[in-house]
């Protein structure tokens, strides 16, 4: 499709575009911002928009603006839209919205959505209008977004993932791909830095990068492609005189926004006698009990500052209320598939959802709930916190501006009010805010309104210097000097003195970068061993069902190390864990301490760094896999729980299901087929033995069926039939559904997928294959009912080489060549398609550069420079000595 044949699109179409996406009109500010962009005024540097005003719609606006500019050679709209926020729960929420946009545009058959999709396809030069991805790092070949610099893309991720990639140190990314990701993030990008008050050091680092990209530092004048940072928050703070983009009069008169802005949220303060660790959880649970006496109060939130406190309150409420209420625990460090299930339970308290829940729903959470999460509570009990955090938390109360009597309580212990008490999360800001609130409270009888307009009226004339001590500390990042940037640019080899990225992403004395932990029920502690045989077995098992980002929990590196080190001692693994970085960070001795339980670092099947590691060998960005058995513990369905020694639910099948159309596998393992042990069974020796007996029964059944059918052509299908012919109640519901769906395809009238029976499990005593377990592998994938093409892995092809997280991304081999030469040298057994002639390879790379430059609209000068670099980039390989090492073929030059 040429630019002249593109369907027309104008700013007047935005309202219709938004309505087709969501079924309702945009707010006035959203339409106004589109008009501002269309007239060339550009994105505002700061967007000061209150809770509930629809900031996340900035994704829709940015994408519409990109489509609007699709036929503009200068194209002021960036190709990649990157939403960054330092709360994993908000990232997941935003990603779900991005997925919805991508899916609706992909499937649009007419109307404005089809117009927008076609214009985006023109930019992409392919069939996908926009890709939506959540970046978590360390998952080989999971994110196909980096294959093209001209593919419109929405990326959602955290400061660690985006910041490390931008600074050439992508956590969990191979050294070869680090410059690629840095280039994609460093050009043609719009950064939407959401809840900017949570990410002040990274905001400063982005400002430093913008300065280095300016004409004062560039060698060739202005940049060819746009690059901008937009700060978004309901509490952005002082920005040195910058005029933020904010609500206007027409927004305040909008019926929906007006009700949200004017909703009152009366709050009372309560000081609790006793210590924080014992008195506070009891008092918070009692406060919930009081709120439940009002039959109209159905949705209650409890937000605290530490994970351990949230767990204590959660357990007390379960004992206190039993089946009288649905009680959910939400903490930042949790698996996405578990969060999705919890999020489904929260659907009936989403903003604007009707009807509201009939049975009381109580959500106990940490800071992960205080910003950006779209839920609408009737009441809130919160631990005392800085003023900006409290405003975010009460933003979840009566978010829709309903005609209800909302209720709120802020609790603190007298221990926390002592002069020498140092709050490990927020420092002195908690006490400063509490003192100010008490003053406001006493001056206004017993009513303190935390509504948007109510609190704005109280703060509008306040001196910023008086306000600052009540806000959460916003640490400064070091100034990003040119020499610091040059150090980051060096990736192979790395400089002897490496730059500490943590300082630029989170500031000094903050928690370090993360590591992702995955639990697998078919792995045992022996698979964590150092020997080559156990490494091969583990690689075989994980290669058939690769770890997925949605089954991982991300925690700081020292936290992961200390947890694994503590398993050998059975000591408490964590104390003051929070969903925000701690202000008081002790020296990390975990890197120096030896011992503990080993884990398996996963970086892909063919990466030599995929191996068993000791805790002190774990590094930022690593993906580590551990057994789900009670020997390790460490998590539950509600997230990270390092002191738990119970078996962790294995969610690998659920995490992998959306990708089943490209590659699928199902583990025939009794520990995974059988339903989970019930809470009632856990409480008695008889119950434990009964569950062990059930697992043994299914292990014996599998042994029989595998021995009977393993050599038969239709053996895999017959094994599935045999499993499903037994009692469904004994099976795990997810496993049963997977097998039922697969069985319908295997026995249906349509094309049959290729299926193999693989035996990667070894026996500890004899190292022979274990006949009681196997893996059903579908190398070409299987079309399960709820798999989505939009997020399926794209198999490597000439047009789509492996490109993102691994070292298999070289385009000098079979991925993009079509060499047909014959070979008569020493390597005659090597297929010609495994080699690429150097001249031909160079021409192909130049052609690829020219295609990309055309789609990107690069200047002639820059295109010429890139083509020259592409032509010469592999000339060093022409050296006869290198050619001899490469193939030992004389007279021919290969890339």
C-alpha positions in Angstrom: 0.0 0.0 0.0 1.6 3.3 -1.1 1.2 6.6 0.9 -1.0 8.0 -1.9 -3.5 5.1 -1.5 -3.7 5.3 2.3 -7.2 5.8 3.7 -7.6 9.4 5.0 -7.5 10.1 8.7 -8.0 13.4 10.6 -8.1 14.6 14.2 -11.9 14.6 13.9 -11.8 10.8 13.7 -10.3 10.4 17.2 -13.6 10.4 19.1 -15.0 7.7 16.7 -11.7 5.7 17.0 -11.9 5.8 20.8 -15.6 4.9 20.8 -15.0 1.9 18.5 -12.3 0.7 20.9 -14.1 1.0 24.2 -17.7 1.8 23.5 -17.7 5.3 25.1 -16.5 8.8 24.2 -13.1 10.1 25.3 -12.7 12.8 28.0 -12.3 16.4 26.7 -8.6 16.5 27.6 -7.9 13.5 25.5 -9.4 15.0 22.4 -7.7 18.3 23.2 -4.3 16.6 23.4 -4.8 14.9 20.0 -5.5 18.3 18.5 -2.4 19.7 20.1 -0.3 16.9 18.6 -1.8 17.3 15.2 -1.0 21.0 15.1 2.7 20.3 15.7 2.8 21.5 19.3 4.2 18.2 20.5 3.7 16.3 23.7 3.7 18.2 27.0 6.7 17.5 29.2 4.5 17.0 32.2 0.9 15.8 32.5 -0.7 16.7 35.8 -3.9 14.6 35.8 -5.8 13.4 38.9 -6.6 9.8 39.7 -9.5 8.5 37.6 -9.1 10.9 34.7 -7.8 8.3 32.3 -4.0 8.9 32.0 -3.5 5.4 30.5 -5.4 6.6 27.4 -2.1 8.3 26.5 -1.3 5.0 24.8 -4.4 5.3 22.5 -3.5 9.0 21.8 0.1 8.2 20.9 -0.9 5.4 18.6 -3.6 7.5 16.9 -1.1 10.3 16.4 1.3 7.8 14.8 -1.4 6.6 12.4 -2.2 10.2 11.7 1.4 10.8 10.6 1.8 7.7 8.6 2.1 9.5 5.3 4.2 12.4 6.6 7.8 12.1 5.5 8.9 14.1 8.6 6.7 11.9 10.9 6.8 13.7 14.3 5.2 10.7 16.0 7.6 8.1 17.5 7.4 4.5 16.2 7.7 3.0 19.7 5.5 3.9 22.6 7.0 2.9 25.9 5.0 3.1 29.1 7.3 2.9 32.2 6.1 2.6 35.7 7.8 1.1 38.8 4.9 -1.0 39.8 4.6 -4.5 38.2 0.8 -4.6 38.8 0.3 -1.3 36.9 2.6 -2.6 34.1 0.3 -5.7 33.8 -2.8 -3.5 33.8 -1.4 -1.2 31.0 -0.2 -4.2 29.0 -3.7 -5.7 29.1 -5.0 -2.4 27.6 -2.2 -2.5 25.0 -3.1 -6.1 24.1 -6.7 -5.1 23.7 -5.8 -2.3 21.3 -3.5 -4.5 19.3 -6.1 -7.3 19.0 -8.9 -5.0 17.9 -6.8 -3.3 15.3 -5.5 -6.6 14.0 -9.1 -7.9 13.6 -10.7 -4.7 12.4 -12.6 -5.2 9.1 -14.1 -1.8 8.6 -14.6 1.6 10.2 -12.1 3.9 11.7 -10.2 1.1 13.4 -9.6 -0.5 10.0 -8.3 2.9 8.7 -6.0 3.3 11.7 -4.8 -0.3 11.3 -4.1 0.1 7.6 -2.1 3.2 8.1 0.0 1.5 10.8 0.5 -1.5 8.5 1.9 0.9 6.0 4.6 2.0 8.5 5.3 -1.6 9.5 5.6 -2.8 5.9 3.8 -6.0 7.1 0.5 -7.4 8.3 0.8 -6.5 12.0 -0.5 -2.9 12.7 0.9 -2.7 16.2 2.8 -5.1 18.5 2.1 -5.0 22.3 4.7 -6.4 24.6 5.4 -6.5 28.4 9.2 -6.6 28.9 10.5 -8.7 31.7 13.9 -9.8 30.4 15.8 -13.1 30.3 13.2 -15.0 28.3 14.8 -16.1 25.1 12.8 -15.5 21.9 9.7 -14.4 23.8 9.6 -10.9 22.5 9.7 -10.6 18.7 9.3 -6.8 18.8 13.0 -6.1 18.2 13.1 -7.6 14.7 12.2 -4.4 13.0 12.9 -0.7 13.7 9.8 0.4 11.8 7.2 -1.8 13.5 4.7 0.3 15.5 5.0 -1.1 19.0 3.6 -0.5 22.5 6.0 -1.6 25.2 5.1 -1.8 28.9 7.7 -2.4 31.6 9.5 -1.3 34.7 12.4 1.2 35.3 14.9 -1.7 35.6 14.0 -3.3 32.3 13.7 -0.1 30.2 16.5 1.8 31.9 19.0 -1.1 31.6 18.3 -1.6 27.9 18.5 2.2 27.2 21.9 2.3 28.9 23.3 -0.7 26.9 23.2 -3.1 29.8 19.8 -4.8 29.3 19.2 -7.1 32.2 18.8 -10.7 31.0 19.8 -9.8 27.4 22.8 -11.3 25.6 25.8 -9.0 25.0 25.1 -9.2 21.2 21.6 -7.8 21.6 22.3 -5.1 24.1 23.3 -2.5 21.5 20.2 -3.4 19.4 17.9 -2.8 22.3 19.7 0.4 23.2 19.4 1.6 19.7 15.6 0.9 19.6 15.0 2.6 22.9 17.4 5.5 22.1 15.7 6.5 18.9 12.2 6.9 17.6 10.7 6.5 21.1 8.0 8.1 23.2 8.5 7.4 26.9 5.4 7.7 29.0 6.8 7.8 32.5 3.7 7.0 34.5 3.5 7.7 38.3 6.7 9.7 37.8 6.9 10.4 41.6 7.9 6.8 42.0 10.8 7.1 39.6 12.6 10.4 40.2 16.1 9.1 39.6 15.2 7.5 36.3 13.4 10.8 35.3 16.6 12.6 35.9 18.6 10.0 33.9 16.2 10.4 31.0 16.7 14.1 31.2 20.5 13.5 31.0 20.1 11.3 28.0 17.9 13.9 26.3 20.7 16.4 26.9 23.3 14.1 25.3 21.0 13.6 22.3 20.7 17.4 21.8 22.5 19.4 19.1 25.2 20.4 21.6 26.4 16.9 21.8 25.5 15.2 18.5 28.1 15.0 15.8 25.7 15.4 13.0 23.2 18.0 14.0 19.6 17.2 14.7 18.2 13.7 15.1 16.3 12.2 12.2 13.6 10.6 14.4 11.6 11.9 17.4 12.5 11.0 20.9 10.6 12.4 23.9 9.8 11.8 27.6 6.4 12.6 29.0 6.0 12.7 32.8 2.6 11.6 34.1 1.3 11.6 37.6 -1.6 12.7 39.8 1.2 14.1 42.2 4.0 15.2 39.9 5.6 17.7 42.3 7.5 20.8 41.4 9.1 20.8 38.0 11.0 24.0 38.0 8.4 26.3 36.5 7.2 24.0 33.7 3.5 24.5 32.9 2.0 21.0 33.0 -0.8 19.8 30.8 -3.8 19.7 33.1 -7.6 19.5 33.2 -9.5 22.5 31.8 -12.9 23.9 32.5 -14.6 21.6 29.9 -13.1 18.6 31.7 -14.4 19.8 35.1 -17.9 20.2 33.6 -17.8 16.7 32.0 -20.4 14.7 33.8 -18.2 11.7 34.5 -15.1 13.6 35.5 -17.1 16.1 37.6 -18.6 13.4 39.8 -15.1 11.9 40.3 -13.5 15.2 41.2 -16.2 16.3 43.6 -16.6 13.0 45.4 -15.9 13.4 49.2 -13.9 10.8 51.0 -14.1 11.4 54.8 -11.2 10.0 56.8 -10.5 9.5 60.5 -7.1 9.0 62.2 -6.4 6.5 64.9 -3.3 5.9 67.0 -2.9 2.3 68.1 -1.1 1.3 71.4 1.5 -1.3 71.1 4.3 -2.4 68.7 4.0 -2.3 64.9 4.5 -6.0 64.3 1.9 -7.3 66.8 -0.6 -4.5 67.4 -1.0 -3.1 63.9 -2.2 -6.2 62.1 -4.8 -6.9 64.8 -6.1 -3.3 64.8 -6.4 -3.2 61.0 -8.4 -6.5 61.0 -10.6 -5.1 63.7 -11.2 -2.0 61.7 -12.4 -4.1 58.7 -14.8 -5.9 61.0 -16.3 -2.5 62.1 -16.7 -1.4 58.5 -18.5 -4.6 57.6 -21.3 -3.8 60.1 -22.6 -1.4 57.4 -24.4 -3.6 54.8 -23.7 -1.0 52.1 -20.0 -1.4 52.5 -19.1 -4.3 50.2 -15.6 -3.5 48.8 -12.9 -2.7 51.3 -9.2 -2.1 50.8 -6.5 -2.5 53.3 -3.2 -1.0 52.2 0.0 -1.3 54.2 3.7 -0.5 53.7 5.3 -3.9 54.1 4.7 -7.4 52.6 4.9 -9.2 55.9 2.3 -7.0 57.5 -0.1 -7.5 54.5 0.3 -11.3 55.0 -0.4 -11.1 58.7 -3.6 -9.1 58.2 -4.7 -11.4 55.3 -4.3 -14.5 57.5 -6.1 -12.8 60.5 -9.1 -11.8 58.3 -9.3 -15.3 56.9 -9.6 -16.7 60.4 -11.8 -13.9 61.6 -14.3 -13.9 58.7 -14.1 -17.4 57.2 -16.7 -17.7 54.3 -18.4 -14.4 55.2 -16.2 -12.5 52.8 -14.0 -13.0 49.8 -10.5 -12.0 50.9 -7.7 -11.4 48.4 -4.0 -10.6 48.9 -2.2 -8.5 46.4 1.6 -7.8 46.7 4.0 -6.5 44.0 6.2 -9.6 43.8 3.7 -12.1 42.3 3.3 -14.2 39.2 1.4 -12.5 36.4 -0.8 -15.6 35.8 -1.7 -15.6 39.5 -2.4 -11.8 39.4 -4.6 -12.3 36.4 -6.8 -14.8 38.3 -7.0 -12.4 41.3 -7.7 -9.6 38.9 -10.7 -11.6 37.4 -12.1 -11.8 41.0 -11.8 -8.0 41.2 -13.7 -7.3 37.9 -17.0 -6.5 39.7 -15.2 -3.6 41.6 -13.7 -2.1 38.5 -14.6 1.5 37.9 -18.0 1.8 36.5 -18.8 -1.9 36.8 -22.4 -2.9 37.6 -23.6 -4.7 39.6 -21.4 -4.3 42.6 -20.5 -7.4 44.7 -23.2 -8.9 46.9 -20.8 -10.7 49.2 -18.1 -8.5 50.9 -14.8 -8.4 49.0 -11.7 -7.4 51.0 -8.4 -6.6 49.2 -5.3 -6.6 51.4 -2.4 -5.1 49.6 0.9 -3.3 49.7 1.9 -0.2 47.7 1.2 -2.1 44.5 -2.4 -1.0 44.8 -1.9 2.7 45.5 -1.3 3.9 42.0 -2.8 3.2 38.6 -4.9 0.2 39.5 -8.5 0.6 38.2 -10.6 -0.5 41.2 -13.4 1.3 43.0 -13.6 0.7 46.7 -16.3 1.6 49.2 -13.9 2.0 52.1 -10.2 2.0 52.8 -8.1 1.2 55.9 -4.5 2.3 55.4 -1.2 2.4 57.3 0.1 5.9 57.8 2.3 7.0 54.9 3.6 10.1 53.2 0.9 12.5 51.8 1.5 11.7 48.1 1.2 7.9 48.9 -2.0 8.5 50.9 -3.6 10.5 48.1 -2.8 7.7 45.6 -4.4 5.2 48.0 -7.6 7.1 48.5 -7.7 7.5 44.8 -9.0 3.9 44.8 -12.0 4.9 47.0 -15.2 5.9 45.2 -13.1 6.3 42.1 -16.3 6.5 39.9 -17.9 9.3 42.0 -20.8 7.1 43.0 -23.6 8.4 45.3 -22.3 6.6 48.4 -21.0 7.4 51.9 -17.3 6.4 51.4 -15.3 5.7 54.5 -11.6 5.8 55.3 -9.2 5.2 58.2 -5.5 5.9 58.6 -3.8 3.9 61.4 -0.4 4.3 63.1 1.1 2.8 66.2 2.6 4.8 69.1 5.8 3.0 68.4 6.0 4.6 65.0 5.5 8.0 66.5 8.5 7.8 68.8 11.4 10.2 68.0 14.0 7.5 67.5 11.8 5.3 65.4 13.2 5.0 61.8 10.7 3.9 59.3 12.5 1.5 56.9 10.3 2.4 54.0 9.5 6.1 54.2 11.8 7.6 56.8 10.7 10.7 58.6 8.0 11.5 56.0 5.4 9.3 57.8 5.6 11.2 61.1 5.7 14.6 59.4 2.6 13.8 57.4 0.8 12.4 60.5 1.5 15.6 62.5 0.1 17.8 59.6 -3.0 15.6 59.2 -3.7 15.7 63.0 -3.6 19.5 62.8 -6.0 19.5 59.9 -8.1 17.0 61.7 -8.5 19.0 64.9 -9.2 22.2 63.0 -12.1 20.5 61.1 -13.8 18.6 63.8 -13.8 14.9 62.9 -13.9 15.3 59.1 -10.8 15.2 56.9 -11.7 15.0 53.2 -9.3 13.1 51.0 -11.4 13.7 47.9 -9.6 15.2 44.9 -11.1 18.7 45.1 -11.2 18.6 48.9 -7.5 17.9 49.3 -6.6 20.3 46.4 -8.4 23.1 48.2 -6.4 22.4 51.3 -3.0 22.3 49.5 -3.3 24.9 46.8 -1.9 27.8 48.9 0.6 25.7 50.9 4.3 26.6 50.7 6.2 23.9 48.8 8.9 24.0 51.4 6.4 23.1 54.1 4.9 20.4 51.9 8.2 18.7 51.0 8.9 16.9 54.4 5.5 15.2 54.1 6.2 13.6 50.7 8.0 10.4 50.0 11.7 11.0 49.5 12.6 11.4 45.8 16.3 10.6 45.6 18.6 12.2 43.0 20.5 10.2 40.4 24.1 11.1 39.6 24.6 13.5 36.7 25.0 11.4 33.5 28.2 12.8 32.1 29.5 12.0 28.6 32.2 9.9 30.0 29.6 7.8 31.9 27.6 7.3 28.7 30.7 6.3 26.8 31.4 3.7 29.5 27.9 2.3 29.0 28.4 2.2 25.2 31.3 -0.3 25.5 29.7 -3.7 25.5 32.3 -6.0 24.0 34.5 -6.1 25.9 33.1 -4.3 28.9 35.3 -1.6 30.5 37.3 -2.7 33.5 35.5 -0.2 35.7 31.8 -0.8 35.0 29.0 1.8 35.6 26.7 1.0 38.5 23.3 1.3 36.7 21.4 1.1 40.0 22.5 4.7 40.8 21.0 6.0 37.5 17.8 4.0 37.8 16.9 4.2 41.5 19.4 6.6 43.1 21.8 5.9 46.0 21.0 3.5 48.9 18.1 2.0 47.1 17.2 -1.6 46.3 19.2 -3.1 43.4 18.0 -4.6 40.2 15.8 -7.7 40.1 16.0 -11.4 39.3 13.1 -13.5 38.1 12.3 -16.8 39.9 10.3 -19.7 38.4 9.1 -22.8 40.2 8.7 -26.1 38.3 7.0 -29.1 39.8 8.7 -31.6 37.6 12.2 -30.6 38.7 13.9 -32.1 41.8 16.8 -30.8 43.8 19.1 -33.2 42.0 18.4 -31.3 38.8 20.1 -28.3 40.5 23.3 -30.3 40.7 26.6 -29.3 39.0 27.2 -32.4 37.0 26.9 -32.4 33.2 24.2 -35.1 33.2 21.9 -33.2 35.4 22.5 -30.0 33.4 21.6 -31.8 30.2 18.5 -33.3 31.7 17.4 -29.9 33.0 18.1 -28.2 29.7 16.1 -30.9 27.9 13.1 -30.4 30.2 13.1 -26.6 30.1 13.7 -26.5 26.3 10.5 -28.5 25.7 8.5 -26.1 27.9 10.6 -22.9 28.1 10.1 -20.6 31.1 7.7 -17.8 30.4 7.7 -14.3 31.9 4.2 -14.7 33.2 5.2 -17.5 35.6 8.0 -15.6 37.2 8.2 -13.5 40.3 10.7 -10.7 40.2 12.5 -9.8 43.4 15.7 -7.8 44.1 18.9 -9.8 43.6 20.0 -9.8 47.3 16.5 -10.9 48.3 16.8 -13.9 46.0 20.3 -14.7 47.2 19.3 -14.4 50.9 16.3 -16.7 50.4 18.3 -19.5 48.8 21.1 -19.1 51.3 18.6 -19.3 54.2 17.2 -22.6 53.0 20.2 -24.4 54.3 19.9 -22.8 57.7 16.0 -22.6 57.9 16.4 -19.0 59.0 14.0 -16.2 58.2 14.7 -15.0 54.7 13.3 -11.5 54.8 12.0 -8.9 57.2 11.1 -5.4 56.1 10.3 -6.3 52.4 8.2 -3.6 50.7 6.9 -2.8 47.3 8.9 0.3 47.2 12.7 0.4 47.6 13.8 0.7 51.2 15.4 3.9 52.4 17.6 2.0 54.8 19.6 -0.5 52.8 22.3 -2.4 54.6 25.5 -3.6 52.9 24.6 -6.6 50.8 26.7 -9.5 52.2 24.8 -12.1 50.1 27.3 -11.8 47.2 30.1 -12.7 49.5 28.3 -15.5 51.4 28.7 -19.1 50.1 26.4 -22.0 50.5 22.6 -22.4 50.5 20.5 -24.1 47.9 21.4 -24.0 44.2 19.2 -22.8 41.4 19.3 -23.2 37.6 20.0 -20.1 35.6 18.1 -20.2 32.3 19.3 -18.3 29.3 18.2 -20.6 26.5 19.0 -24.1 25.4 22.3 -23.4 23.7 23.7 -20.7 26.0 26.7 -22.0 28.1 25.5 -19.7 31.0 22.4 -21.9 31.3 23.6 -23.9 34.3 23.3 -24.5 38.0 24.4 -21.6 40.2 25.1 -20.9 43.8 23.1 -18.1 45.3 26.1 -15.7 45.3 26.5 -16.3 41.6 23.0 -14.8 40.8 23.2 -11.6 38.8 20.8 -8.8 37.8 18.4 -9.9 35.0 18.9 -13.6 35.6 16.0 -16.0 35.3 16.4 -18.8 37.8 14.4 -22.0 38.0 13.9 -23.9 41.2 11.9 -27.0 42.2 8.4 -26.3 43.4 8.7 -28.8 46.2 8.5 -28.0 49.9 12.3 -28.2 50.2 12.4 -24.8 48.5 9.0 -23.2 49.0 9.2 -19.5 48.7 5.8 -18.5 47.2 2.1 -19.2 47.1 -0.8 -18.3 44.8 -0.7 -14.8 46.2 2.9 -14.2 45.5 6.3 -14.0 47.1 6.5 -15.7 50.5 10.1 -16.6 51.4 9.3 -18.1 54.8 6.8 -20.5 53.3 8.0 -24.1 53.1 4.9 -25.4 51.3 4.9 -26.8 47.7 4.5 -23.9 45.2 1.8 -24.3 42.6 3.4 -25.0 39.1 1.7 -22.6 36.6 3.9 -23.3 33.6 1.1 -24.8 31.5 -1.1 -21.8 32.1 1.7 -19.4 31.3 2.7 -21.3 28.1 -0.9 -21.8 26.8 -1.2 -18.5 24.9 1.9 -19.4 22.9 0.8 -23.0 22.0 0.2 -22.2 18.4 3.9 -22.0 17.7 5.3 -24.5 20.1 3.6 -26.6 22.8 4.4 -29.3 25.3 2.5 -31.0 28.1 4.3 -32.8 31.0 2.9 -36.2 31.8 4.1 -36.1 35.4 2.0 -37.3 38.4 3.0 -34.4 40.6 1.5 -32.0 37.9 -1.5 -34.1 36.8 -3.0 -34.6 40.2 -5.0 -31.9 41.9 -3.3 -29.8 44.6 -3.5 -30.8 48.2 -6.4 -29.2 50.0 -6.1 -27.0 53.1 -8.1 -29.6 55.0 -5.6 -32.4 53.9 -2.7 -30.3 55.1 -4.0 -30.2 58.6 -3.7 -33.9 59.4 -1.3 -36.7 58.9 -4.1 -38.8 57.4 -4.8 -36.1 54.8 -1.2 -35.8 53.8 -0.9 -39.6 53.4 -4.1 -39.7 51.3 -2.7 -37.1 48.9 0.6 -38.9 48.7 -1.3 -42.1 47.9 -3.2 -40.3 45.1 0.0 -39.1 43.5 1.5 -42.6 43.7 -1.6 -44.1 42.1 -1.2 -41.8 39.1 2.5 -42.4 38.9 1.8 -46.1 38.6 -0.9 -45.5 36.0 1.5 -43.4 33.9 4.2 -46.0 34.2 1.8 -48.6 32.8 0.5 -46.4 29.9 4.0 -45.2 28.9 5.3 -48.7 28.8 2.3 -49.9 26.8 2.0 -47.2 24.2 5.5 -45.6 23.9 6.4 -47.5 20.7 3.0 -47.2 19.0 2.4 -44.6 16.3 -0.8 -43.3 18.0 0.7 -43.9 21.5 0.5 -40.2 22.6 -3.2 -39.9 21.7 -4.0 -43.2 23.5 -2.2 -42.0 26.6 -4.3 -38.8 26.6 -7.4 -40.9 26.1 -6.4 -43.1 29.0 -5.9 -40.2 31.4 -9.2 -38.6 30.5 -11.1 -41.8 30.9 -10.3 -41.7 34.7 -11.9 -39.6 37.4 -11.7 -35.9 36.5 -12.0 -34.9 40.2 -8.5 -36.4 40.9 -6.9 -34.2 38.2 -5.6 -30.7 38.3 -8.3 -28.5 36.6 -5.8 -26.7 34.3 -4.2 -30.1 33.3 -7.6 -31.6 32.7 -8.7 -28.7 30.5 -5.4 -28.8 28.5 -5.8 -32.5 27.8 -9.5 -32.2 26.9 -8.7 -29.5 24.4 -5.8 -31.4 22.9 -7.8 -34.6 22.8 -10.6 -32.8 20.8 -8.0 -31.8 18.2 -6.3 -35.2 18.1 -9.6 -37.0 17.5 -11.2 -34.3 15.4 -11.7 -34.2 11.6 -9.2 -31.4 11.0 -5.4 -31.5 10.4 -3.6 -33.4 13.1 -0.6 -31.6 14.8 2.7 -33.3 14.9 3.1 -35.0 18.3 6.1 -36.7 20.0 6.6 -38.6 23.2 9.8 -37.4 24.8 11.5 -38.9 27.9 13.8 -36.3 29.4 13.5 -37.3 33.1 16.3 -39.3 34.5 16.4 -41.7 37.5 18.5 -40.6 40.4 19.8 -44.1 41.2 20.5 -45.5 37.7 20.3 -42.4 35.5 18.1 -44.4 33.1 15.0 -42.8 31.7 12.2 -42.6 34.3 9.3 -44.6 32.9 6.7 -42.9 35.1 7.0 -39.5 33.4 7.3 -38.1 29.9 6.5 -35.0 27.9 4.0 -34.7 25.0 5.7 -32.3 22.6 4.0 -30.5 19.7 7.0 -29.1 17.7 4.7 -27.3 15.3 2.3 -26.1 17.9 -1.3 -26.9 18.5 -4.3 -24.6 18.1 -5.9 -24.7 21.5 -9.1 -22.7 21.7 -7.8 -19.7 23.7 -4.4 -19.3 22.1 -3.9 -16.0 20.3 -1.9 -15.4 17.1 -1.2 -11.9 18.3 1.1 -13.0 21.0 2.3 -16.3 19.6 6.0 -16.7 19.2 7.1 -16.1 15.6 9.4 -19.0 14.3 12.6 -17.7 12.9 12.4 -17.1 9.1 14.2 -15.1 6.5 11.9 -12.2 7.3 11.8 -12.8 11.0 15.2 -13.9 12.4 15.6 -14.6 16.1 16.4 -11.2 17.4 15.7 -10.3 21.0 17.0 -11.9 24.1 19.5 -14.5 23.0 22.8 -15.0 21.3 21.3 -16.9 18.4 20.5 -13.7 16.7 23.3 -13.5 14.1 22.0 -12.9 10.6 25.2 -14.3 9.0 23.9 -17.9 8.9 20.9 -19.8 7.6 18.4 -17.4 8.9 18.7 -15.0 6.0 20.8 -16.6 3.3 20.0 -18.5 0.2 23.5 -19.6 -0.8 23.5 -22.5 -3.2 27.2 -23.1 -3.7 28.6 -26.7 -3.5 31.5 -27.5 -1.4 34.5 -29.8 -2.1 36.6 -28.9 0.9 37.1 -30.4 4.3 33.7 -29.4 5.4 31.8 -31.0 2.5 29.3 -32.4 5.0 28.2 -28.9 5.9 25.1 -27.9 3.9 25.6 -24.9 1.6 22.6 -23.3 3.3 24.6 -23.1 6.5 27.0 -20.5 4.9 26.7 -17.1 3.4 29.1 -15.7 0.8 30.6 -12.4 2.2 29.7 -10.3 -0.8 26.2 -11.6 -1.1 25.7 -11.2 2.7 26.9 -7.6 2.5 24.5 -6.8 -0.4 21.6 -8.4 1.5 22.4 -6.3 4.6 22.6 -3.1 2.6 19.2 -4.0 1.0 17.7 -4.5 4.4 19.1 -1.2 5.6 17.6 0.6 2.6 14.2 -0.9 3.2 14.2 0.1 6.8 15.4 3.6 6.0 12.6 4.0 3.6 10.0 3.0 6.1 11.6 5.1 8.8 11.9 8.2 6.5 15.6 8.7 7.3 17.5 11.5 5.5 19.5 10.7 2.4 22.8 11.5 4.3 22.0 9.2 7.2 20.8 6.4 4.8 24.0 6.7 2.8 26.1 6.5 5.9 24.2 3.4 7.2 24.5 1.7 3.8 28.3 2.2 3.8 28.6 0.8 7.3 26.4 -2.2 6.3 28.5 -2.9 3.2 31.8 -2.8 5.2 30.6 -4.2 8.5 32.0 -7.8 7.9 35.1 -7.0 5.8 37.3 -8.1 8.6 36.1 -11.6 8.1 37.9 -11.7 4.7 41.2 -12.2 6.4 42.4 -15.7 5.2 43.3 -16.7 8.7 39.7 -16.0 9.9 38.3 -17.9 6.9 40.5 -20.9 7.7 39.2 -20.9 11.3 35.6 -20.4 10.1 35.2 -23.2 7.5 38.7 -24.4 6.4 37.6 -23.9 2.8 40.2 -22.3 0.4 39.3 -19.9 -2.4 35.9 -18.9 -1.0 35.0 -16.1 1.4 32.1 -16.5 3.7 30.4 -14.2 6.2 
